[in-house]
């Protein structure tokens, strides 16, 4: 996240601005899903292309394997993103229901848990008891406090499982398609197609890394190069695996 200037920080910490901001519900974001989907889409698709080229297969095979992997793995990642976020929501809800039940069955025991939590924070005496009374007078605050302090479930915007899956899938398909495009140009030789595909994949890796730097205030060039290096290493492994297996099994192409 981009750092704010001193003037911007001062304005953001005006009492009225703080009050208004805290009254708003936290906003969910799917940036991390899109970044993960984009990186994985480019890595896995280009790895398939590199393996096919390394094994000596023609462009048609690289295209078939590449697009098949693009759709299947993209769908799989989207489903995984959906199920992961859905499971988080269900887990949080199950803990909330459990704490609600405990408050109904043994309220004094739950009050004592609140008391012990704030004793561990250094509160004592009348101030401690006042804190316990205030929290336990508000049932939602009571449950929220138990979720945060006992279970480590912090109050934040829960990602929508569907939007998370959609962001992952769209980024995977869009970025993952780039390394396949040169193989549609039948007028080019296989070496030319692969060279252009490599360049496109490198550009995608660097752009995604650079995007992360803009969003999370990381060094622009280093972030881009780190993502490029990781993706390039995965592609190189795939290429040499295909090449070695071709040599081992004597594959001469299809």
Order of alpha helices (4+ residues) and beta strands (2+ residues): alpha-alpha-alpha-alpha-alpha-alpha-alpha-alpha-alpha-alpha
